[in-house]
Each structure stands twice: as C-alpha cells, then as structure tokens.
Amino acid sequence: MNVGVLGAGQLGRMLALAGYPLGFRFRFLDPTPDAPASHLAEQIAGGYEDPQALHRFAEGLDLVTYEFENVPVAAIRHLARRLPVYPPPEALEALQDRLTEKELFRRLGVPTAPFAAVDSLADLEEAVTEFGLPTVVKTRRLGYDGKGQWILRQGADVRPAWEAADGAALIVEGFVPFERELSILAVRSRAGEKAYYPLVENHHRDGILRLSRVAAGVRPGLQQEAEGYADGVMDALGYVGVLAIEFFEIGGSLIANEMAPRVHNSGHWTIEGAETSQFENHLRAVADLPLGGAAQRGQSAMINLIGTLPDTAAILRVPGAHLHLYGKTPRAGRKLGHVTVTAHDADELADRLTRLTGELGINSYTHR
C-alpha cells in the first residue's frame, strides 16, 4: 500500500518507521526541503496549496493522511476528490479553529472552561471582566508549544496581549486551576472499530511538553469518562485515525482543553510501552486493517529532547532507555528527539528516570 503523508516532520518519520514492517510505502509533501521524514522516503518539497505539487504527490497513492493539523483544508478537500484522505476533511476543519473545537465540545456535553470569541479590544476587556483574572487568551488558529497564547494575570496585561496577537482572531478562556494535565489517545478505524490508550499525565515547561507517563492514581471511572468523550467526538466527526484530547484534571473530574487530529507527542511512549504503537494503529485505522491492542506493557515514560542533542552513549547506558533522534539541526526550543524509558514496575521506572534526567541535566521534571 502506498501512503501519502502531508507534513514530513518527526511524526511523519515515526509513521513511516511503523509502517514499513506492514509493507507500506510512503511519500511525503512538505515545503521544507530535507525534512526529517525525507531521510526515510521520498519527499516532494512543495507548498500544500501548489496544484502541481499536489498532483505529483497524489500520483500512485492509495490513501493520504497528515501529521499536523495546520494543513490547509482546501488541500485536503482537493486530494479527497481523488483518493481517500483520513482523518476526513470535516474533522480537520472542525479542529483547526479553537472556537469551533470548543463549540463541538459544548454540543457533545464535554466539559470545558468558559470561553468567548474575541474580535476587538473591547470584546477582550468584556471577556476578562466576565471570566475574571487570571484569564487565558489564545489565537483561534495555529499556535503550538505555547506559541499564540497569553495568560492575563492583571488588567495591565490586556492591551499588550491584544497588540501581540497582531489582528489574529482570538478566543478567551477562563483559567482552570488544574491539579494535573492528562491526555487520552483514541483511534477509530474505517470500519468503526475503536481502541483507547490509558490516560497519560503530561508535564510542560515554557509551553513545551517535557515528560509524559501513564497516569498514576486515576480515580475509578476517569478512564471510562475520557473514553466516552473521545468516543462522542469520533462518532460526531466520522473520524478515522488517532485522535488526541488534552484534559485538565480538577477535583477528580476532567475539563477538556484541546484536541489534535493526528498522532501526538504524548503518545510517543507507546512505541516501546504499548502492545501497538499509536503510529502503527493510526496506519491500521486509515488502511482499513484491524486495530492492535492499546494496553500498556509494564511501565514507561517519555522525555522530550529540547534544543540540544544528548550524549548518545550516556543515554543508552540507562537500563530500559530507548533513544529516538529526528535528524534535526539543534536550535533553542526545538524538539530534536525523545527518550522512552521502560521498566517492570513503578519504582524501577522512577529510579531509571532519576538516572536519565541526571544524565540529561534536567532534574526538575515530576516523575515519582
């Protein structure tokens, strides 16, 4: 089967690595030459809205998927007139805009923080008055790893945030004093089969995910609650593929934050730590194949490598450590790779994480 992937970053790279044992072949479309996935398969270096690039990309493919949610919907619809594209264009369109995403949550009965669209400084001031401080302001489109987001802690922060947005459409959300951030990865196949990975606890710094691990101390029923929310979203959108939903946990309940219509950074642990990785299950789903099991195997956690490359030998000396480098040039704030650490039990995992974070010189992540 010939699979086309829009975007050739590290997620596309890991899709290819998961797909080759299944006999899949890949082609990528990405405007950035020599992107990470190009080291593994053909990359067409062209714009997503370039008709000639799209034509060359689609030639001979059996289906198309994408590795990030900021692909122009027009490009997805153009390709969908020629061959299957999953997740479907309607899902991408609904989840590209944080306002329509929140409205979808509301229609489906998924709890969220209070929110409002903002089209002017006056709108922003009114929303801040209604929700109180602190308040979170986000661009409705684009933005990742903390970009395009501002926390307003005092009245003097309102105008600078509005000016920093530089005319972008905004959404204002009430601040959630959460206890921890959780995410669930769900997958739905073309045949309607579903699988759910266990809830994962995520730790961020400067808006960038640093560590993920399967959540401990989850109250009875919370996993089922998260699965129910994901189930409703996937059915409403006719979804196919992996879907990530990020939640805040507060008082034993879930408040939905955002969704991603793709494989997700908080699921990288599944490569070594689950019966079937999120990448393989995404490909199984879009290719109309039976899904694999999503249960965890032992204990595992994932640490992102940000900005600088590690000492490979030092990492690999840690028992249970699995290093994944993306072939990127180091740059401040850039995700260059990740390390998954596996163990038989929670105590062994904590000890190995302590050793690993010591090797990396990052001792402030929560991992016990």
N, C-alpha and C positions, 0 to 999 in steps of 0.2 A: 504494500500500500504506500502511495506517495502522499505525504502530508506536507502542506504548506503552512508556515507559521509567520504571522505578521509580528515583527519585532525579533531581533536576533541578540538579545541580551542574555544574561545568565539563566533566566528562566527558560528561554528557548533552548539554550545549551543543555540544560538538565532534561528537558523534554526529549531531545534527540538521544541523549545517553540512555534514557529509559526506554525509548522506542526501538533502538537497534536490535536488542535481543528478541523483540517480537517480529523482526523482519521488516520494519517500517523504513522508508527512506524519507529524507527531509529536504526542503528548500525554504529559505528564509528571505523575507523582504524587510529591509531596514535602510534608512537613509544614511546611516553612519558606516563608512567602509571599515572592514576588518573588525566587525563587532564580535563579541565572544562566541556566538554560535557559528560564525563563519569558519572557525577552526575545525569544525566537525562536518560541515555540509555546505552545499552551495548557498551563497548569499547574493541576492540581487540588491545592489546598492542604489536604491531609488526612493523617491517620495511615495507616500501612501496614497496620494491623490494623483499620481502621474499615470495616465492611461496606458502608456507604453510599458512602464514598469509593472503595472498590474497585469497586463496581458502576458508579458514574459513570465511573470511569477506563476500565473494560473495554468500555463500550458503543461498538460500532462499530469496535473494533480488529481487526487481522488477526493480530497477534502481540505478545508482550511480551518485553522484555529488561530488564536492570538495569545501573546504572552504579556500584554499590558493593556490597560483599559482606555488609554488615550488615543487609540487608533481612530481616525475619522469614521464615523458611522457611514458616511457616503461610500467610503471604500469597501466597507463590509457589505453594504447592500449591492454594490456593483458586482462584487465577487459572488454573492449569494444568487444572483441571476444566472450564474454559470455553473456553480457546483456547491455542494453542501458546506455551510460555514457554521461552526459551533464554538462557543455559545452563540445563539441566534442574534441577529441584529437588534431585535426588540429588547433583549436583555442588556446588551451593551448600551443602547440609547437610554434606558431607564437608569442605569447605574453610573453613567458618566457625569451626571449632574447631581450634586449632593442634595438639592432641593427635591427633585423628583424621586431620589432614593428615599429620603425621609418621608415623603408623601406616600410612597409604596409601603414603607413600614407601617405608617399610620393606618392605611386601608386594610392591612393584613392583621392588625391588632398586635404588632410587635412594639413593645415599649421603647420610647426614645426620650431624650431630653427635649424640653420645649424648644421650638425653632421658629424662625421667621425669615422670609426673603427680604433682602435689603437692596434698594435701588438708589438711595440717596443718603447723604449725611444725616438728614432729618429722620429717615427710616431707621438708621443705625442708632441714633440717640433715643428714639422712641423705644426700640427693642431693648436697649440697655436699661432704660427706666423700668420696662415691664419685667425683665428677667432678673435685674439686679446685677451686682458685681460680686465675684468675677464673672465675665461672660466670654464666650469663645466666638471669634469671627473667622470664617473660612471662605476662600474662593469657592464658588459653586463648581467650577471645572478645574481640571489639572491640579497640581499640587501633590507632593508626596514627600515622605521622610521629613515632615514638619514644615515643608515649604507651603506658602499661601495660607498660613494660619497664624492668628494672633490671640493671645489671652489678654483681655482688658481687665486690669485689676483696679483701676481708678479712673475717674472721669476724664483726667488729662490724657488717657490712652486712646480715647475715641477718635479724635481727629487724626492723629498720626497713623492709626490703623487704616482709616478711610483713605488717606493720602497714599499710604504704602500699597494699597490694593490697586491704585492707578486705573480706576474705572472698571475693574473686573466685577462681574456680578457676584454678590456675596450672600451668604447665609449666616445668620446669628443663631447660636445655640446656648441654652442655659448651661452653666457649668455643673458638672456632675462630680461630687466629692467621692470618687470611687475608691474602693479598697484594693482592687487589682484589675488589670486588663486581661480579658480572656478572648480567645477566638476559636471558632469551630470551622473545620473544613468539611464540606459535604460534596458529594459527587452524585450526579444523575446521568444515566445512560440514555441513548436514543430510544431504547426500549422501555424506559421508565424505571429501571432498576436503580436503587439508591444505596449509598454507603456513607457512613459518618465516622470521622476520626474523633478521638477523645478531645475534650476541651483542653486547650493549651494556654498556659499562663505566659504573658509577654512582658518584658521589661525594656523600656525605651530610655534613651538619653539624647537630649537635643533633637527630639522628634524622630530619631532613627532607632529601629528595633535592634537591640543588642543581644538579648537572650530569650529563648523560648524553651519551655519544657512542658510535658503533660502535667496538667494542674493537679496539685495535691489538695486534699481536704475539701473536695467538691461535695456539697450537700446532696443527699439523695434527691433525685428528680431534676437536678440542674442540667445534667447532660441531656435528659429527655426534653427538657424545656428548650434548650438550644437547638436540638434536632428538629423539634416541632416548628420553630421559627424558620429554620432553613428549609424545611420541607414545604412550608407555605409559600416561601419566596420562589423556590424552584418550580413548583406547580403553577404558580401565577404567571411566570415568565416562559413556561415551556422550556426550561433550562436544560442544557446538555453540557457536561464537563464539571470541573471543580469550581465550587463557589466558596469563598471565604467570607465570614461575617465576624466583625470585631465587636466585642461587648465590653461594657463596664460592669463589674460586679459590685453591688452595694446592698448590704443587709441580706445577703443570700439570694438576691434577685438580679436579673440581667437587664441592662439598658443597652439597646443596640446603638453602636456608633457609626460604623461604615461597612460597606461591602466591597469586595473585589471580584469581578467576573473572570477569574483566572487562577492558576496555581499561585501559591502565596508564600512569602518569606517565612511565616510562622509554621509552615508545614515542611520545611526542609529536613527536619528531624526524621520524617517518615522514610527517607531513603534507606537508612540503616535501622530505624526504630519501629517500623510498622510492617505488617505482613505484606502489604503492597504500598509502594510509594505513591504520593499524590500525583507525581508525574506520570507514572505508568497507568494509574487509574483514570487520569484525565484522557490519556490516549485510548484506553479501552472504551471509555464512555463515548468519545466522539467517533470512534471507529465501529460502533455498534457491536462491541465484544462484551462478554460477561465481565462484571466488575470483580476485582480482587478484594480480599478481606482488609479491613481498615484497623484491626485491633493492634495495639502496641505490643512489641516484643521486648520484654524486660523493661528497663528504664533508660531514658535517653533525654538529652538536652542539646540545644544548638546555640552556638555563639557566632555572631557575625564578625567578620574581619573588616574593620573600617579604616580606610586611609593609608595604612602601611601594611606591607607584607610581613608575615611572621617568619621565624626560623623554622623551616620545614622539619628538620631533624628533631628539634626540641618538641614540637607538637606531636610528632609520631612516636616519641618515647613515652607519651602518656598512654597507659593501657586504655583500650576502647575508643581512642580518638581517631576520627575519620576526617581527613582534610580534603576540602573541595576548593580549588582555586579557579577563578573565572577567566584568567587570561587578560586582565585589565591592567592598565598603567596606574600606579598608585597616585592618589590625589586626595586631599583632605575631604573627609565626609563621604568618600566613595566606597561602596560595598565591593570588596575585592575577592571575597570568598567566605566560606563558613567552615566551622568545625562542629561535627556531631560527636558527642561522647555517649557511649553506651555502657550499661552496667547491668548486673543481675538484680540489684535492689537499690533502694533509695540512698542508703548510707554509702554504698560503694560509689554511686553516681556523685554524691556530694563530695567525697574525697577526691575523685578524679577531676571534678570541676574546679575544686580548690587548686589542685596542681596545675591544671590547664590555664586558669586565669592568672596564676602566678607566672607561668611561662610567658603569657601574653602581656604581663604588666598591667592587668586590669582586675583589681581586687574588690571593686565596689558593686559588682553585679550580685543580685539576690539569687542564691542557688541552694540554700538549705531550707 
